[in-house]
């Protein structure tokens, strides 16, 4: 009888040991590198909305959309392009803007990016250029908030208008 108990105990120990080994294989402990694999980065396609104002002696409201794409050159250097299209108005008159911008930024620890922007387009039907920059802050793994200041000038002239906006972006990658 003792021999039967010894065999049963041996089979039980072997079964429990094998089960523990299988359970250990099923458990995945992320390494310190993997812990940041899902962290926010500014790379890829994004789209969003913005609101703010044009200031040129008189203040005009503006709302619009922004669609762009970024590429990480290094862990912290970001380049990209963006289209902004929006409505500009003061309650009596209204017009539009459409700007194509190149962006160059520096990302800080995956949570913030400061960038410079410049480009050209149409403002109130006239050829214009824009120079400025902004700050973008990640809120989740796909949503960021940003503030931007662009100086706007007629093509061939000096900057006479400031476009001040804040917006929400959805990062699609």
C-alpha positions in Angstrom: 0.0 0.0 0.0 2.9 2.4 0.8 4.2 1.7 -2.7 0.8 2.7 -4.2 0.8 6.0 -2.2 4.4 6.7 -3.3 3.5 6.2 -7.0 0.3 8.3 -6.6 2.3 11.1 -4.9 4.9 10.9 -7.6 2.3 11.2 -10.4 0.6 14.1 -8.6 3.9 16.0 -8.1 4.9 15.4 -11.8 1.4 16.6 -13.0 1.5 19.7 -10.8 5.0 20.5 -11.9 4.2 20.2 -15.6 1.0 22.3 -15.0 3.1 25.0 -13.3 5.6 24.9 -16.2 2.8 25.3 -18.7 1.3 28.2 -16.7 4.7 29.8 -16.5 5.0 29.6 -20.3 1.6 31.1 -20.8 2.5 34.2 -18.6 4.2 36.9 -20.4 6.2 39.4 -18.3 7.0 42.5 -20.4 10.6 43.7 -20.4 11.3 47.3 -19.6 11.5 48.0 -23.3 8.0 46.4 -24.0 6.5 48.5 -21.2 6.9 51.6 -23.5 6.0 49.9 -26.8 2.5 51.3 -26.7 3.6 54.8 -25.6 2.5 57.8 -27.7 4.6 59.0 -30.5 3.9 61.7 -33.0 4.5 59.6 -36.1 1.8 58.8 -38.6 -1.4 60.2 -40.0 -3.6 62.5 -37.9 -6.7 64.6 -38.3 -8.5 67.1 -36.0 -10.3 70.3 -35.4 -9.2 73.7 -34.2 -10.7 77.0 -33.1 -9.3 80.4 -32.3 -8.9 83.8 -34.0 -7.2 86.0 -36.5 -5.8 89.2 -35.0 -5.0 92.1 -37.4 -6.2 95.2 -35.7 -9.6 93.6 -35.7 -10.2 90.1 -34.3 -12.0 87.5 -36.4 -13.0 84.0 -35.2 -11.8 80.9 -37.0 -12.7 77.2 -36.9 -11.4 74.5 -39.1 -9.8 71.1 -39.7 -6.2 70.0 -39.8 -5.0 66.8 -41.6 -1.4 65.8 -41.6 1.3 63.2 -41.4 4.5 63.1 -39.3 7.6 61.0 -39.6 10.1 60.5 -36.7 13.6 61.0 -38.1 15.2 60.1 -34.7 13.7 59.4 -31.3 13.1 63.1 -30.8 13.2 64.8 -34.3 9.8 64.9 -36.1 9.1 66.2 -39.7 5.8 66.4 -41.3 3.3 68.1 -43.5 -0.2 69.4 -42.8 -3.2 70.9 -44.5 -5.4 73.4 -42.6 -8.7 74.6 -44.0 -11.1 76.8 -42.1 -13.8 79.5 -41.8 -12.9 83.0 -40.7 -15.6 85.4 -39.7 -16.7 88.3 -37.4 -20.5 87.7 -37.4 -21.1 90.1 -40.3 -18.6 88.9 -43.0 -16.9 85.5 -43.5 -14.3 84.0 -45.7 -11.9 81.0 -45.6 -8.3 80.0 -45.4 -6.5 77.0 -46.8 -2.8 76.5 -45.9 -0.3 73.8 -46.6 2.4 73.7 -43.9 5.7 71.9 -43.5 6.5 71.1 -39.8 9.8 70.4 -38.0 9.5 69.5 -34.3 11.3 68.1 -31.2 9.4 65.5 -29.2 10.1 65.3 -25.5 9.7 61.8 -23.9 6.7 60.9 -26.0 4.3 63.4 -24.3 5.1 66.8 -25.8 6.3 68.2 -29.1 7.4 71.8 -29.8 7.4 72.5 -33.6 8.0 75.2 -36.2 5.7 75.5 -39.2 5.8 77.3 -42.4 4.0 77.2 -45.7 1.7 78.9 -48.2 -1.9 78.9 -49.3 -5.0 81.1 -49.7 -6.5 83.5 -47.1 -9.6 85.3 -48.2 -8.9 84.3 -51.8 -5.4 85.8 -51.9 -2.1 84.1 -52.0 -0.5 84.1 -48.5 2.3 82.5 -46.5 2.4 81.4 -42.9 5.3 81.1 -40.4 5.1 80.1 -36.8 5.0 77.2 -34.5 3.2 75.4 -31.7 3.1 72.9 -28.8 1.4 69.6 -28.9 0.7 67.5 -25.8 -0.4 63.8 -25.8 -3.5 63.1 -23.7 -4.0 59.4 -24.5 -2.3 56.9 -26.9 -4.3 58.4 -29.8 -5.4 62.0 -28.8 -3.3 65.1 -28.5 -4.1 68.8 -27.7 -2.2 71.6 -29.4 -1.8 75.3 -29.4 -0.4 77.1 -32.5 0.6 80.7 -33.5 1.1 81.5 -37.1 2.1 84.8 -38.6 0.2 85.3 -41.9 1.3 87.7 -44.7 0.2 88.4 -48.2 2.6 86.7 -50.7 5.5 89.1 -51.3 4.5 91.3 -48.3 5.3 91.3 -44.6 3.4 89.4 -41.8 0.5 91.5 -40.8 -1.9 89.0 -39.1 -1.6 86.5 -36.3 -3.6 83.2 -36.4 -4.0 81.9 -32.8 -5.6 78.5 -32.5 -6.1 75.5 -30.1 -7.2 72.1 -31.3 -7.7 68.4 -30.7 -6.0 65.8 -32.9 -6.7 62.1 -33.4 -3.6 60.1 -34.3 -4.6 57.3 -36.6 -1.4 55.2 -36.3 
